[in-house]
């Protein structure tokens, strides 16, 4: 199977130099070869064991710090809130 590395790189928005194309094509061929050699998996062979279902933990809030402790360690506080740098410009 021939893989167009330049096309894959364009789709992934990657820049690959021309002198590296052959190396990446070989590596991609190796990856596809490994995938083709993976064994087939039947539906129940590797599924969830019904005799041992997963038990999810309850989501419980366990406050560890009081608000005043957090605010006294903040570099800047305004109106009872921590002031952080603006990350989105309007």
PDB file of N, CA, C and O in Angstrom:
ATOM      1  N   UNK A   1       0.849  -1.173   0.000  1.00  0.00           N
ATOM      2  CA  UNK A   1       0.000   0.000   0.000  1.00  0.00           C
ATOM      3  C   UNK A   1       0.898   1.241   0.000  1.00  0.00           C
ATOM      4  O   UNK A   1       1.814   1.355   0.815  1.00  0.00           O
ATOM      5  N   UNK A   2       0.632   2.146  -0.900  1.00  0.00           N
ATOM      6  CA  UNK A   2       1.394   3.387  -0.995  1.00  0.00           C
ATOM      7  C   UNK A   2       0.711   4.455  -0.148  1.00  0.00           C
ATOM      8  O   UNK A   2      -0.500   4.652  -0.253  1.00  0.00           O
ATOM      9  N   UNK A   3       1.476   5.138   0.684  1.00  0.00           N
ATOM     10  CA  UNK A   3       0.930   6.177   1.551  1.00  0.00           C
ATOM     11  C   UNK A   3       1.492   7.516   1.108  1.00  0.00           C
ATOM     12  O   UNK A   3       2.704   7.669   0.953  1.00  0.00           O
ATOM     13  N   UNK A   4       0.618   8.476   0.905  1.00  0.00           N
ATOM     14  CA  UNK A   4       1.036   9.820   0.523  1.00  0.00           C
ATOM     15  C   UNK A   4       1.316  10.614   1.801  1.00  0.00           C
ATOM     16  O   UNK A   4       0.414  11.217   2.382  1.00  0.00           O
ATOM     17  N   UNK A   5       2.568  10.603   2.221  1.00  0.00           N
ATOM     18  CA  UNK A   5       2.956  11.244   3.479  1.00  0.00           C
ATOM     19  C   UNK A   5       2.698  12.747   3.428  1.00  0.00           C
ATOM     20  O   UNK A   5       2.293  13.337   4.430  1.00  0.00           O
ATOM     21  N   UNK A   6       2.926  13.371   2.279  1.00  0.00           N
ATOM     22  CA  UNK A   6       2.679  14.812   2.171  1.00  0.00           C
ATOM     23  C   UNK A   6       1.200  15.117   2.418  1.00  0.00           C
ATOM     24  O   UNK A   6       0.873  16.113   3.064  1.00  0.00           O
ATOM     25  N   UNK A   7       0.305  14.263   1.906  1.00  0.00           N
ATOM     26  CA  UNK A   7      -1.127  14.474   2.106  1.00  0.00           C
ATOM     27  C   UNK A   7      -1.498  14.268   3.578  1.00  0.00           C
ATOM     28  O   UNK A   7      -2.271  15.043   4.142  1.00  0.00           O
ATOM     29  N   UNK A   8      -0.951  13.232   4.186  1.00  0.00           N
ATOM     30  CA  UNK A   8      -1.217  12.978   5.608  1.00  0.00           C
ATOM     31  C   UNK A   8      -0.701  14.140   6.447  1.00  0.00           C
ATOM     32  O   UNK A   8      -1.375  14.584   7.376  1.00  0.00           O
ATOM     33  N   UNK A   9       0.487  14.630   6.124  1.00  0.00           N
ATOM     34  CA  UNK A   9       1.059  15.755   6.863  1.00  0.00           C
ATOM     35  C   UNK A   9       0.203  17.004   6.701  1.00  0.00           C
ATOM     36  O   UNK A   9       0.019  17.759   7.655  1.00  0.00           O
ATOM     37  N   UNK A  10      -0.321  17.226   5.497  1.00  0.00           N
ATOM     38  CA  UNK A  10      -1.181  18.388   5.260  1.00  0.00           C
ATOM     39  C   UNK A  10      -2.453  18.283   6.089  1.00  0.00           C
ATOM     40  O   UNK A  10      -2.888  19.267   6.687  1.00  0.00           O
ATOM     41  N   UNK A  11      -3.057  17.084   6.130  1.00  0.00           N
ATOM     42  CA  UNK A  11      -4.270  16.892   6.918  1.00  0.00           C
ATOM     43  C   UNK A  11      -4.012  17.112   8.406  1.00  0.00           C
ATOM     44  O   UNK A  11      -4.860  17.643   9.123  1.00  0.00           O
ATOM     45  N   UNK A  12      -2.830  16.697   8.858  1.00  0.00           N
ATOM     46  CA  UNK A  12      -2.473  16.837  10.271  1.00  0.00           C
ATOM     47  C   UNK A  12      -1.842  18.192  10.572  1.00  0.00           C
ATOM     48  O   UNK A  12      -1.474  18.480  11.711  1.00  0.00           O
ATOM     49  N   UNK A  13      -1.723  19.025   9.528  1.00  0.00           N
ATOM     50  CA  UNK A  13      -1.106  20.346   9.658  1.00  0.00           C
ATOM     51  C   UNK A  13       0.312  20.244  10.206  1.00  0.00           C
ATOM     52  O   UNK A  13       0.710  20.980  11.109  1.00  0.00           O
ATOM     53  N   UNK A  14       1.058  19.309   9.630  1.00  0.00           N
ATOM     54  CA  UNK A  14       2.458  19.115   9.994  1.00  0.00           C
ATOM     55  C   UNK A  14       3.330  19.517   8.816  1.00  0.00           C
ATOM     56  O   UNK A  14       2.932  19.384   7.659  1.00  0.00           O
ATOM     57  N   UNK A  15       4.514  20.006   9.122  1.00  0.00           N
ATOM     58  CA  UNK A  15       5.466  20.328   8.073  1.00  0.00           C
ATOM     59  C   UNK A  15       6.556  19.266   8.092  1.00  0.00           C
ATOM     60  O   UNK A  15       7.256  19.103   9.091  1.00  0.00           O
ATOM     61  N   UNK A  16       6.695  18.553   6.994  1.00  0.00           N
ATOM     62  CA  UNK A  16       7.710  17.511   6.885  1.00  0.00           C
ATOM     63  C   UNK A  16       8.632  17.890   5.730  1.00  0.00           C
ATOM     64  O   UNK A  16       8.184  18.128   4.608  1.00  0.00           O
ATOM     65  N   UNK A  17       9.911  17.939   6.025  1.00  0.00           N
ATOM     66  CA  UNK A  17      10.892  18.278   5.000  1.00  0.00           C
ATOM     67  C   UNK A  17      10.991  17.142   3.983  1.00  0.00           C
ATOM     68  O   UNK A  17      10.765  15.979   4.317  1.00  0.00           O
ATOM     69  N   UNK A  18      11.330  17.487   2.744  1.00  0.00           N
ATOM     70  CA  UNK A  18      11.410  16.495   1.670  1.00  0.00           C
ATOM     71  C   UNK A  18      12.419  15.388   1.963  1.00  0.00           C
ATOM     72  O   UNK A  18      12.221  14.244   1.555  1.00  0.00           O
ATOM     73  N   UNK A  19      13.501  15.725   2.671  1.00  0.00           N
ATOM     74  CA  UNK A  19      14.505  14.700   2.950  1.00  0.00           C
ATOM     75  C   UNK A  19      14.044  13.705   4.021  1.00  0.00           C
ATOM     76  O   UNK A  19      14.694  12.679   4.225  1.00  0.00           O
ATOM     77  N   UNK A  20      12.937  13.992   4.702  1.00  0.00           N
ATOM     78  CA  UNK A  20      12.417  13.096   5.735  1.00  0.00           C
ATOM     79  C   UNK A  20      11.232  12.260   5.251  1.00  0.00           C
ATOM     80  O   UNK A  20      10.763  11.385   5.978  1.00  0.00           O
ATOM     81  N   UNK A  21      10.748  12.514   4.047  1.00  0.00           N
ATOM     82  CA  UNK A  21       9.555  11.825   3.545  1.00  0.00           C
ATOM     83  C   UNK A  21       9.736  10.313   3.508  1.00  0.00           C
ATOM     84  O   UNK A  21       8.842   9.573   3.918  1.00  0.00           O
ATOM     85  N   UNK A  22      10.870   9.856   3.028  1.00  0.00           N
ATOM     86  CA  UNK A  22      11.100   8.407   2.904  1.00  0.00           C
ATOM     87  C   UNK A  22      11.107   7.736   4.275  1.00  0.00           C
ATOM     88  O   UNK A  22      10.539   6.658   4.454  1.00  0.00           O
ATOM     89  N   UNK A  23      11.753   8.385   5.233  1.00  0.00           N
ATOM     90  CA  UNK A  23      11.812   7.825   6.591  1.00  0.00           C
ATOM     91  C   UNK A  23      10.403   7.682   7.179  1.00  0.00           C
ATOM     92  O   UNK A  23      10.067   6.645   7.751  1.00  0.00           O
ATOM     93  N   UNK A  24       9.588   8.726   7.034  1.00  0.00           N
ATOM     94  CA  UNK A  24       8.235   8.679   7.584  1.00  0.00           C
ATOM     95  C   UNK A  24       7.360   7.676   6.842  1.00  0.00           C
ATOM     96  O   UNK A  24       6.500   7.038   7.450  1.00  0.00           O
ATOM     97  N   UNK A  25       7.567   7.530   5.554  1.00  0.00           N
ATOM     98  CA  UNK A  25       6.795   6.553   4.799  1.00  0.00           C
ATOM     99  C   UNK A  25       7.122   5.137   5.267  1.00  0.00           C
ATOM    100  O   UNK A  25       6.227   4.302   5.396  1.00  0.00           O
ATOM    101  N   UNK A  26       8.403   4.865   5.520  1.00  0.00           N
ATOM    102  CA  UNK A  26       8.791   3.544   6.036  1.00  0.00           C
ATOM    103  C   UNK A  26       8.169   3.289   7.403  1.00  0.00           C
ATOM    104  O   UNK A  26       7.667   2.198   7.671  1.00  0.00           O
ATOM    105  N   UNK A  27       8.205   4.307   8.271  1.00  0.00           N
ATOM    106  CA  UNK A  27       7.638   4.152   9.607  1.00  0.00           C
ATOM    107  C   UNK A  27       6.123   3.925   9.536  1.00  0.00           C
ATOM    108  O   UNK A  27       5.578   3.128  10.299  1.00  0.00           O
ATOM    109  N   UNK A  28       5.451   4.620   8.627  1.00  0.00           N
ATOM    110  CA  UNK A  28       4.011   4.436   8.476  1.00  0.00           C
ATOM    111  C   UNK A  28       3.699   3.035   7.957  1.00  0.00           C
ATOM    112  O   UNK A  28       2.730   2.413   8.393  1.00  0.00           O
ATOM    113  N   UNK A  29       4.507   2.542   7.038  1.00  0.00           N
ATOM    114  CA  UNK A  29       4.336   1.178   6.539  1.00  0.00           C
ATOM    115  C   UNK A  29       4.502   0.169   7.677  1.00  0.00           C
ATOM    116  O   UNK A  29       3.746  -0.798   7.764  1.00  0.00           O
ATOM    117  N   UNK A  30       5.491   0.394   8.549  1.00  0.00           N
ATOM    118  CA  UNK A  30       5.699  -0.495   9.697  1.00  0.00           C
ATOM    119  C   UNK A  30       4.491  -0.485  10.631  1.00  0.00           C
ATOM    120  O   UNK A  30       4.072  -1.531  11.125  1.00  0.00           O
ATOM    121  N   UNK A  31       3.939   0.694  10.869  1.00  0.00           N
ATOM    122  CA  UNK A  31       2.763   0.798  11.746  1.00  0.00           C
ATOM    123  C   UNK A  31       1.584   0.044  11.147  1.00  0.00           C
ATOM    124  O   UNK A  31       0.903  -0.711  11.841  1.00  0.00           O
ATOM    125  N   UNK A  32       1.346   0.251   9.856  1.00  0.00           N
ATOM    126  CA  UNK A  32       0.231  -0.452   9.207  1.00  0.00           C
ATOM    127  C   UNK A  32       0.447  -1.961   9.219  1.00  0.00           C
ATOM    128  O   UNK A  32      -0.506  -2.723   9.379  1.00  0.00           O
ATOM    129  N   UNK A  33       1.703  -2.398   9.051  1.00  0.00           N
ATOM    130  CA  UNK A  33       1.999  -3.830   9.118  1.00  0.00           C
ATOM    131  C   UNK A  33       1.686  -4.412  10.482  1.00  0.00           C
ATOM    132  O   UNK A  33       1.149  -5.515  10.579  1.00  0.00           O
ATOM    133  N   UNK A  34       2.020  -3.675  11.547  1.00  0.00           N
ATOM    134  CA  UNK A  34       1.714  -4.146  12.900  1.00  0.00           C
ATOM    135  C   UNK A  34       0.206  -4.239  13.117  1.00  0.00           C
ATOM    136  O   UNK A  34      -0.281  -5.193  13.724  1.00  0.00           O
ATOM    137  N   UNK A  35      -0.531  -3.244  12.618  1.00  0.00           N
ATOM    138  CA  UNK A  35      -1.985  -3.245  12.779  1.00  0.00           C
ATOM    139  C   UNK A  35      -2.603  -4.420  12.027  1.00  0.00           C
ATOM    140  O   UNK A  35      -3.531  -5.057  12.524  1.00  0.00           O
ATOM    141  N   UNK A  36      -2.095  -4.705  10.841  1.00  0.00           N
ATOM    142  CA  UNK A  36      -2.629  -5.824  10.070  1.00  0.00           C
ATOM    143  C   UNK A  36      -2.371  -7.157  10.755  1.00  0.00           C
ATOM    144  O   UNK A  36      -3.128  -8.106  10.551  1.00  0.00           O
ATOM    145  N   UNK A  37      -1.319  -7.253  11.563  1.00  0.00           N
ATOM    146  CA  UNK A  37      -0.978  -8.501  12.245  1.00  0.00           C
ATOM    147  C   UNK A  37      -1.673  -8.670  13.593  1.00  0.00           C
ATOM    148  O   UNK A  37      -1.490  -9.693  14.253  1.00  0.00           O
ATOM    149  N   UNK A  38      -2.471  -7.680  14.014  1.00  0.00           N
ATOM    150  CA  UNK A  38      -3.190  -7.815  15.279  1.00  0.00           C
ATOM    151  C   UNK A  38      -4.230  -8.921  15.159  1.00  0.00           C
ATOM    152  O   UNK A  38      -4.863  -9.063  14.113  1.00  0.00           O
ATOM    153  N   UNK A  39      -4.414  -9.708  16.220  1.00  0.00           N
ATOM    154  CA  UNK A  39      -5.404 -10.792  16.148  1.00  0.00           C
ATOM    155  C   UNK A  39      -6.823 -10.242  16.152  1.00  0.00           C
ATOM    156  O   UNK A  39      -7.087  -9.155  16.666  1.00  0.00           O
ATOM    157  N   UNK A  40      -7.726 -11.017  15.569  1.00  0.00           N
ATOM    158  CA  UNK A  40      -9.141 -10.650  15.584  1.00  0.00           C
ATOM    159  C   UNK A  40      -9.684 -10.868  16.992  1.00  0.00           C
ATOM    160  O   UNK A  40      -9.275 -11.799  17.685  1.00  0.00           O
ATOM    161  N   UNK A  41     -10.591 -10.019  17.405  1.00  0.00           N
ATOM    162  CA  UNK A  41     -11.183 -10.119  18.739  1.00  0.00           C
ATOM    163  C   UNK A  41     -12.660 -10.436  18.571  1.00  0.00           C
ATOM    164  O   UNK A  41     -13.392  -9.715  17.893  1.00  0.00           O
ATOM    165  N   UNK A  42     -13.087 -11.528  19.200  1.00  0.00           N
ATOM    166  CA  UNK A  42     -14.505 -11.863  19.149  1.00  0.00           C
ATOM    167  C   UNK A  42     -15.259 -11.025  20.173  1.00  0.00           C
ATOM    168  O   UNK A  42     -14.649 -10.445  21.071  1.00  0.00           O
ATOM    169  N   UNK A  43     -16.558 -10.960  20.044  1.00  0.00           N
ATOM    170  CA  UNK A  43     -17.382 -10.087  20.864  1.00  0.00           C
ATOM    171  C   UNK A  43     -17.261 -10.280  22.357  1.00  0.00           C
ATOM    172  O   UNK A  43     -17.155  -9.291  23.082  1.00  0.00           O
ATOM    173  N   UNK A  44     -17.271 -11.506  22.856  1.00  0.00           N
ATOM    174  CA  UNK A  44     -17.311 -11.705  24.300  1.00  0.00           C
ATOM    175  C   UNK A  44     -15.951 -12.063  24.895  1.00  0.00           C
ATOM    176  O   UNK A  44     -15.805 -12.090  26.117  1.00  0.00           O
ATOM    177  N   UNK A  45     -14.976 -12.330  24.070  1.00  0.00           N
ATOM    178  CA  UNK A  45     -13.687 -12.792  24.584  1.00  0.00           C
ATOM    179  C   UNK A  45     -12.991 -11.750  25.458  1.00  0.00           C
ATOM    180  O   UNK A  45     -12.423 -12.092  26.495  1.00  0.00           O
ATOM    181  N   UNK A  46     -13.032 -10.485  25.048  1.00  0.00           N
ATOM    182  CA  UNK A  46     -12.333  -9.451  25.795  1.00  0.00           C
ATOM    183  C   UNK A  46     -13.284  -8.399  26.347  1.00  0.00           C
ATOM    184  O   UNK A  46     -12.848  -7.313  26.728  1.00  0.00           O
ATOM    185  N   UNK A  47     -14.549  -8.696  26.393  1.00  0.00           N
ATOM    186  CA  UNK A  47     -15.525  -7.729  26.881  1.00  0.00           C
ATOM    187  C   UNK A  47     -15.547  -7.653  28.396  1.00  0.00           C
ATOM    188  O   UNK A  47     -14.701  -8.237  29.074  1.00  0.00           O
ATOM    189  N   UNK A  48     -16.515  -6.933  28.911  1.00  0.00           N
ATOM    190  CA  UNK A  48     -16.675  -6.789  30.357  1.00  0.00           C
ATOM    191  C   UNK A  48     -17.231  -8.086  30.921  1.00  0.00           C
ATOM    192  O   UNK A  48     -18.166  -8.663  30.366  1.00  0.00           O
ATOM    193  N   UNK A  49     -16.661  -8.535  32.010  1.00  0.00           N
ATOM    194  CA  UNK A  49     -17.099  -9.755  32.664  1.00  0.00           C
ATOM    195  C   UNK A  49     -18.368  -9.456  33.464  1.00  0.00           C
ATOM    196  O   UNK A  49     -18.308  -8.690  34.426  1.00  0.00           O
ATOM    197  N   UNK A  50     -19.510 -10.034  33.099  1.00  0.00           N
ATOM    198  CA  UNK A  50     -20.756  -9.720  33.809  1.00  0.00           C
ATOM    199  C   UNK A  50     -20.743 -10.165  35.269  1.00  0.00           C
ATOM    200  O   UNK A  50     -21.503  -9.631  36.076  1.00  0.00           O
ATOM    201  N   UNK A  51     -19.907 -11.120  35.620  1.00  0.00           N
ATOM    202  CA  UNK A  51     -19.846 -11.559  37.014  1.00  0.00           C
ATOM    203  C   UNK A  51     -19.013 -10.612  37.875  1.00  0.00           C
ATOM    204  O   UNK A  51     -19.017 -10.723  39.101  1.00  0.00           O
ATOM    205  N   UNK A  52     -18.305  -9.687  37.245  1.00  0.00           N
ATOM    206  CA  UNK A  52     -17.463  -8.743  37.991  1.00  0.00           C
ATOM    207  C   UNK A  52     -17.633  -7.345  37.388  1.00  0.00           C
ATOM    208  O   UNK A  52     -16.704  -6.826  36.768  1.00  0.00           O
ATOM    209  N   UNK A  53     -18.809  -6.732  37.563  1.00  0.00           N
ATOM    210  CA  UNK A  53     -19.025  -5.408  36.969  1.00  0.00           C
ATOM    211  C   UNK A  53     -18.200  -4.337  37.683  1.00  0.00           C
ATOM    212  O   UNK A  53     -17.800  -4.495  38.836  1.00  0.00           O
ATOM    213  N   UNK A  54     -17.961  -3.256  36.965  1.00  0.00           N
ATOM    214  CA  UNK A  54     -17.205  -2.145  37.554  1.00  0.00           C
ATOM    215  C   UNK A  54     -18.069  -1.425  38.577  1.00  0.00           C
ATOM    216  O   UNK A  54     -19.263  -1.217  38.362  1.00  0.00           O
ATOM    217  N   UNK A  55     -17.470  -1.057  39.659  1.00  0.00           N
ATOM    218  CA  UNK A  55     -18.148  -0.272  40.673  1.00  0.00           C
ATOM    219  C   UNK A  55     -17.555   1.135  40.641  1.00  0.00           C
ATOM    220  O   UNK A  55     -16.378   1.325  40.947  1.00  0.00           O
ATOM    221  N   UNK A  56     -18.369   2.112  40.271  1.00  0.00           N
ATOM    222  CA  UNK A  56     -17.900   3.486  40.219  1.00  0.00           C
ATOM    223  C   UNK A  56     -18.014   4.118  41.594  1.00  0.00           C
ATOM    224  O   UNK A  56     -18.936   3.836  42.359  1.00  0.00           O
ATOM    225  N   UNK A  57     -17.061   4.970  41.883  1.00  0.00           N
ATOM    226  CA  UNK A  57     -17.109   5.650  43.177  1.00  0.00           C
ATOM    227  C   UNK A  57     -18.129   6.775  43.125  1.00  0.00           C
ATOM    228  O   UNK A  57     -18.434   7.299  42.054  1.00  0.00           O
ATOM    229  N   UNK A  58     -18.656   7.144  44.294  1.00  0.00           N
ATOM    230  CA  UNK A  58     -19.576   8.269  44.374  1.00  0.00           C
ATOM    231  C   UNK A  58     -18.758   9.557  44.280  1.00  0.00           C
ATOM    232  O   UNK A  58     -17.666   9.654  44.839  1.00  0.00           O
ATOM    233  N   UNK A  59     -19.297  10.532  43.572  1.00  0.00           N
ATOM    234  CA  UNK A  59     -18.659  11.844  43.517  1.00  0.00           C
ATOM    235  C   UNK A  59     -19.062  12.619  44.755  1.00  0.00           C
ATOM    236  O   UNK A  59     -20.204  13.061  44.886  1.00  0.00           O
ATOM    237  N   UNK A  60     -18.123  12.776  45.648  1.00  0.00           N
ATOM    238  CA  UNK A  60     -18.393  13.493  46.889  1.00  0.00           C
ATOM    239  C   UNK A  60     -17.417  14.642  47.015  1.00  0.00           C
ATOM    240  O   UNK A  60     -16.217  14.479  46.793  1.00  0.00           O
ATOM    241  N   UNK A  61     -17.933  15.800  47.371  1.00  0.00           N
ATOM    242  CA  UNK A  61     -17.083  16.964  47.574  1.00  0.00           C
ATOM    243  C   UNK A  61     -16.524  16.909  48.979  1.00  0.00           C
ATOM    244  O   UNK A  61     -17.265  16.817  49.957  1.00  0.00           O
ATOM    245  N   UNK A  62     -15.216  16.966  49.065  1.00  0.00           N
ATOM    246  CA  UNK A  62     -14.563  16.985  50.375  1.00  0.00           C
ATOM    247  C   UNK A  62     -13.690  18.239  50.435  1.00  0.00           C
ATOM    248  O   UNK A  62     -12.533  18.222  50.015  1.00  0.00           O
ATOM    249  N   UNK A  63     -14.255  19.317  50.957  1.00  0.00           N
ATOM    250  CA  UNK A  63     -13.479  20.562  51.010  1.00  0.00           C
ATOM    251  C   UNK A  63     -12.253  20.402  51.901  1.00  0.00           C
ATOM    252  O   UNK A  63     -12.339  19.911  53.026  1.00  0.00           O
ATOM    253  N   UNK A  64     -11.118  20.826  51.373  1.00  0.00           N
ATOM    254  CA  UNK A  64      -9.890  20.678  52.136  1.00  0.00           C
ATOM    255  C   UNK A  64      -9.366  22.019  52.628  1.00  0.00           C
ATOM    256  O   UNK A  64      -8.661  22.071  53.635  1.00  0.00           O
ATOM    257  N   UNK A  65      -9.696  23.100  51.937  1.00  0.00           N
ATOM    258  CA  UNK A  65      -9.248  24.430  52.347  1.00  0.00           C
ATOM    259  C   UNK A  65     -10.442  25.350  52.511  1.00  0.00           C
ATOM    260  O   UNK A  65     -11.430  25.257  51.783  1.00  0.00           O
ATOM    261  N   UNK A  66     -10.327  26.242  53.489  1.00  0.00           N
ATOM    262  CA  UNK A  66     -11.370  27.242  53.665  1.00  0.00           C
ATOM    263  C   UNK A  66     -11.104  28.397  52.709  1.00  0.00           C
ATOM    264  O   UNK A  66      -9.969  28.633  52.294  1.00  0.00           O
ATOM    265  N   UNK A  67     -12.167  29.106  52.371  1.00  0.00           N
ATOM    266  CA  UNK A  67     -12.055  30.208  51.417  1.00  0.00           C
ATOM    267  C   UNK A  67     -11.034  31.245  51.873  1.00  0.00           C
ATOM    268  O   UNK A  67     -10.228  31.708  51.066  1.00  0.00           O
ATOM    269  N   UNK A  68     -11.053  31.612  53.131  1.00  0.00           N
ATOM    270  CA  UNK A  68     -10.122  32.639  53.615  1.00  0.00           C
ATOM    271  C   UNK A  68      -8.660  32.177  53.529  1.00  0.00           C
ATOM    272  O   UNK A  68      -7.765  32.999  53.334  1.00  0.00           O
ATOM    273  N   UNK A  69      -8.416  30.873  53.672  1.00  0.00           N
ATOM    274  CA  UNK A  69      -7.055  30.353  53.533  1.00  0.00           C
ATOM    275  C   UNK A  69      -6.567  30.478  52.090  1.00  0.00           C
ATOM    276  O   UNK A  69      -5.415  30.832  51.837  1.00  0.00           O
ATOM    277  N   UNK A  70      -7.463  30.183  51.154  1.00  0.00           N
ATOM    278  CA  UNK A  70      -7.103  30.280  49.742  1.00  0.00           C
ATOM    279  C   UNK A  70      -6.854  31.741  49.369  1.00  0.00           C
ATOM    280  O   UNK A  70      -5.866  32.051  48.702  1.00  0.00           O
ATOM    281  N   UNK A  71      -7.740  32.633  49.794  1.00  0.00           N
ATOM    282  CA  UNK A  71      -7.615  34.038  49.427  1.00  0.00           C
ATOM    283  C   UNK A  71      -6.390  34.688  50.046  1.00  0.00           C
ATOM    284  O   UNK A  71      -5.814  35.588  49.434  1.00  0.00           O
ATOM    285  N   UNK A  72      -5.970  34.277  51.222  1.00  0.00           N
ATOM    286  CA  UNK A  72      -4.789  34.909  51.826  1.00  0.00           C
ATOM    287  C   UNK A  72      -3.503  34.503  51.098  1.00  0.00           C
ATOM    288  O   UNK A  72      -2.496  35.204  51.203  1.00  0.00           O
ATOM    289  N   UNK A  73      -3.517  33.401  50.371  1.00  0.00           N
ATOM    290  CA  UNK A  73      -2.340  32.976  49.609  1.00  0.00           C
ATOM    291  C   UNK A  73      -2.346  33.499  48.176  1.00  0.00           C
ATOM    292  O   UNK A  73      -1.348  33.358  47.469  1.00  0.00           O
ATOM    293  N   UNK A  74      -3.452  34.100  47.733  1.00  0.00           N
ATOM    294  CA  UNK A  74      -3.543  34.606  46.361  1.00  0.00           C
ATOM    295  C   UNK A  74      -2.740  35.898  46.232  1.00  0.00           C
ATOM    296  O   UNK A  74      -2.716  36.704  47.163  1.00  0.00           O
ATOM    297  N   UNK A  75      -2.083  36.105  45.092  1.00  0.00           N
ATOM    298  CA  UNK A  75      -1.303  37.326  44.916  1.00  0.00           C
ATOM    299  C   UNK A  75      -2.174  38.584  44.821  1.00  0.00           C
ATOM    300  O   UNK A  75      -1.741  39.669  45.207  1.00  0.00           O
ATOM    301  N   UNK A  76      -3.419  38.436  44.300  1.00  0.00           N
ATOM    302  CA  UNK A  76      -4.320  39.584  44.207  1.00  0.00           C
ATOM    303  C   UNK A  76      -5.753  39.117  44.400  1.00  0.00           C
ATOM    304  O   UNK A  76      -6.181  38.134  43.796  1.00  0.00           O
ATOM    305  N   UNK A  77      -6.494  39.829  45.247  1.00  0.00           N
ATOM    306  CA  UNK A  77      -7.884  39.491  45.541  1.00  0.00           C
ATOM    307  C   UNK A  77      -8.732  40.733  45.315  1.00  0.00           C
ATOM    308  O   UNK A  77      -8.344  41.834  45.704  1.00  0.00           O
ATOM    309  N   UNK A  78      -9.899  40.558  44.682  1.00  0.00           N
ATOM    310  CA  UNK A  78     -10.814  41.673  44.461  1.00  0.00           C
ATOM    311  C   UNK A  78     -12.234  41.161  44.661  1.00  0.00           C
ATOM    312  O   UNK A  78     -12.640  40.194  44.017  1.00  0.00           O
ATOM    313  N   UNK A  79     -12.986  41.798  45.544  1.00  0.00           N
ATOM    314  CA  UNK A  79     -14.379  41.447  45.844  1.00  0.00           C
ATOM    315  C   UNK A  79     -14.508  39.990  46.271  1.00  0.00           C
ATOM    316  O   UNK A  79     -15.477  39.321  45.912  1.00  0.00           O
ATOM    317  N   UNK A  80     -13.545  39.500  47.030  1.00  0.00           N
ATOM    318  CA  UNK A  80     -13.606  38.139  47.541  1.00  0.00           C
ATOM    319  C   UNK A  80     -13.254  37.062  46.528  1.00  0.00           C
ATOM    320  O   UNK A  80     -13.524  35.884  46.758  1.00  0.00           O
ATOM    321  N   UNK A  81     -12.651  37.455  45.404  1.00  0.00           N
ATOM    322  CA  UNK A  81     -12.271  36.496  44.365  1.00  0.00           C
ATOM    323  C   UNK A  81     -10.792  36.661  44.013  1.00  0.00           C
ATOM    324  O   UNK A  81     -10.220  37.740  44.171  1.00  0.00           O
ATOM    325  N   UNK A  82     -10.190  35.584  43.538  1.00  0.00           N
ATOM    326  CA  UNK A  82      -8.797  35.617  43.104  1.00  0.00           C
ATOM    327  C   UNK A  82      -8.761  36.286  41.732  1.00  0.00           C
ATOM    328  O   UNK A  82      -9.529  35.922  40.842  1.00  0.00           O
ATOM    329  N   UNK A  83      -7.874  37.258  41.563  1.00  0.00           N
ATOM    330  CA  UNK A  83      -7.713  37.945  40.280  1.00  0.00           C
ATOM    331  C   UNK A  83      -6.646  37.217  39.490  1.00  0.00           C
ATOM    332  O   UNK A  83      -5.542  36.986  39.983  1.00  0.00           O
ATOM    333  N   UNK A  84      -6.986  36.852  38.238  1.00  0.00           N
ATOM    334  CA  UNK A  84      -6.046  36.159  37.359  1.00  0.00           C
ATOM    335  C   UNK A  84      -5.871  36.963  36.075  1.00  0.00           C
ATOM    336  O   UNK A  84      -6.720  37.792  35.747  1.00  0.00           O
ATOM    337  N   UNK A  85      -4.773  36.727  35.338  1.00  0.00           N
ATOM    338  CA  UNK A  85      -4.570  37.472  34.092  1.00  0.00           C
ATOM    339  C   UNK A  85      -5.651  37.145  33.064  1.00  0.00           C
ATOM    340  O   UNK A  85      -6.150  36.021  33.002  1.00  0.00           O
ATOM    341  N   UNK A  86      -6.003  38.149  32.261  1.00  0.00           N
ATOM    342  CA  UNK A  86      -6.987  37.969  31.209  1.00  0.00           C
ATOM    343  C   UNK A  86      -6.411  37.030  30.148  1.00  0.00           C
ATOM    344  O   UNK A  86      -5.269  37.203  29.722  1.00  0.00           O
ATOM    345  N   UNK A  87      -7.193  36.037  29.721  1.00  0.00           N
ATOM    346  CA  UNK A  87      -6.709  35.091  28.726  1.00  0.00           C
ATOM    347  C   UNK A  87      -7.412  35.240  27.383  1.00  0.00           C
ATOM    348  O   UNK A  87      -6.922  34.734  26.374  1.00  0.00           O
ATOM    349  N   UNK A  88      -8.542  35.920  27.355  1.00  0.00           N
ATOM    350  CA  UNK A  88      -9.287  36.100  26.109  1.00  0.00           C
ATOM    351  C   UNK A  88      -9.525  37.581  25.919  1.00  0.00           C
ATOM    352  O   UNK A  88     -10.053  38.253  26.806  1.00  0.00           O
ATOM    353  N   UNK A  89      -9.139  38.088  24.770  1.00  0.00           N
ATOM    354  CA  UNK A  89      -9.368  39.499  24.448  1.00  0.00           C
ATOM    355  C   UNK A  89     -10.694  39.629  23.734  1.00  0.00           C
ATOM    356  O   UNK A  89     -11.090  38.727  22.997  1.00  0.00           O
ATOM    357  N   UNK A  90     -11.387  40.737  23.938  1.00  0.00           N
ATOM    358  CA  UNK A  90     -12.663  40.966  23.241  1.00  0.00           C
ATOM    359  C   UNK A  90     -12.476  41.765  21.995  1.00  0.00           C
ATOM    360  O   UNK A  90     -13.445  42.047  21.290  1.00  0.00           O
TER     361      UNK A  90
END
